[in-house]
Amino acid sequence: MSKYAPLGDYLRKQRTTLVPMTFAKIEEVVKTKLPMSQRYPAWWSNNPWNNVMTQVWLDAGFETEQVDVASRKLVFRRVGKSAVLKDKDLPSSGGAGDSKDHPLVGWMKGTVQIPPGVDLTEPADPEWGEHAWGDQR
């Protein structure tokens, strides 16, 4: 059993999609100090081969985001199958238009239109090579 296993247990018990935590709270949960490498953002990456603790939070169904090593805090986000929670399990702000998406998601929908006959795969400047390299053929 990993010394970081209590973090996985703690995350599994959470009923929200986002779990903000301070590094101090993580140390309290695992009952040990985090290694010195916790000072580097790469240590908090979601690469499964990164370190033992990374595998713990990934196995619990979470990924890290909003890592702020200077302020010693981060957010764990529930991902994968475990991200599907019943609406009753999600926190509600009490507003009539509660949504699981950020309010800005889709705000530009329909504002960009491509005229008929425009090929987006066509180079914008077919002669770019001549401009860049000249006649060096």
C-alpha positions in Angstrom: 0.0 0.0 0.0 1.3 3.4 -1.0 1.8 6.1 1.6 -0.3 8.3 -0.7 -3.3 5.8 -0.8 -5.3 7.9 1.8 -5.4 10.7 -0.9 -7.1 8.3 -3.3 -9.6 7.2 -0.6 -10.3 10.9 0.2 -10.9 11.8 -3.4 -13.2 8.8 -4.0 -15.4 9.9 -1.1 -15.9 13.4 -2.6 -19.3 13.9 -4.3 -18.3 16.9 -6.5 -16.6 17.1 -9.8 -14.1 19.6 -8.6 -12.1 19.1 -5.4 -9.9 22.2 -4.6 -7.1 21.4 -2.1 -4.1 23.1 -0.6 -0.8 21.2 -0.4 -1.2 21.4 3.4 -4.5 19.6 3.2 -3.0 16.9 1.1 -0.2 16.5 3.6 -2.9 16.3 6.4 -4.8 13.6 4.4 -1.7 11.5 3.7 -0.2 12.2 7.1 3.3 12.9 5.7 5.1 15.8 4.1 5.1 16.1 0.3 8.6 15.6 -1.3 10.6 18.7 -2.3 9.7 18.0 -5.9 6.2 19.3 -5.2 7.7 22.7 -5.8 7.7 22.0 -9.5 4.6 22.1 -11.6 5.7 19.0 -13.6 5.4 17.0 -10.4 1.7 17.7 -10.5 1.2 16.6 -14.1 -1.2 13.9 -15.0 1.4 11.7 -16.6 0.8 8.2 -15.2 4.6 7.5 -15.0 5.3 10.8 -13.3 5.4 9.6 -9.6 3.6 7.3 -7.2 1.2 9.9 -6.0 0.1 10.8 -9.6 -1.0 7.2 -10.1 -3.1 7.4 -6.9 -5.2 10.3 -8.0 -5.5 8.9 -11.5 -6.7 5.6 -10.1 -9.2 7.5 -8.0 -10.6 9.0 -11.2 -9.2 12.5 -10.9 -6.8 14.7 -12.8 -5.0 17.9 -11.5 -5.6 21.3 -12.9 -5.1 24.9 -11.8 -1.9 24.0 -10.1 -0.4 27.0 -8.3 2.9 25.9 -6.7 3.6 29.4 -5.4 0.3 29.5 -3.4 0.5 25.8 -2.7 -2.9 24.8 -4.0 -4.6 23.0 -6.9 -7.9 21.5 -8.1 -8.6 17.8 -8.7 -11.2 17.3 -11.4 -13.2 14.1 -11.6 -12.7 12.4 -15.1 -13.7 9.3 -16.9 -16.6 7.1 -15.8 -16.4 8.4 -12.3 -17.2 11.9 -13.6 -20.8 10.9 -14.2 -22.6 12.0 -11.1 -26.3 12.2 -10.5 -27.6 15.8 -10.5 -28.6 15.4 -6.9 -24.9 14.8 -6.1 -23.6 18.0 -7.7 -23.5 21.2 -5.7 -26.0 23.8 -6.9 -25.6 27.5 -6.8 -29.4 27.7 -6.5 -29.9 29.7 -9.7 -32.7 28.9 -12.1 -30.2 28.4 -15.0 -27.8 26.0 -13.3 -25.5 24.3 -15.9 -22.6 21.9 -15.7 -20.7 23.9 -18.4 -18.9 27.2 -17.8 -21.2 30.1 -18.8 -18.8 31.1 -21.6 -19.0 27.7 -23.3 -20.6 28.2 -26.7 -20.9 32.0 -26.4 -19.6 32.5 -30.0 -21.7 29.8 -31.5 -23.0 30.9 -34.9 -20.8 34.0 -35.1 -18.4 32.6 -37.6 -19.7 31.7 -41.0 -17.8 30.2 -44.0 -19.0 31.5 -47.3 -19.9 28.8 -49.9 -17.0 27.8 -52.2 -14.3 28.6 -49.6 -11.9 25.7 -49.1 -10.3 26.0 -45.7 -7.7 23.3 -46.6 -6.3 25.4 -49.4 -3.1 27.3 -48.6 -3.7 31.0 -47.9 -0.7 31.9 -49.9 0.2 29.2 -52.5 3.4 31.1 -53.4 4.8 31.3 -49.9 7.8 29.1 -50.7 8.8 31.5 -53.5 8.5 34.4 -51.1 10.5 32.6 -48.3 13.2 30.9 -50.4 13.2 32.9 -53.7 14.2 31.1 -56.9 16.7 28.7 -55.5 15.4 25.6 -57.3 
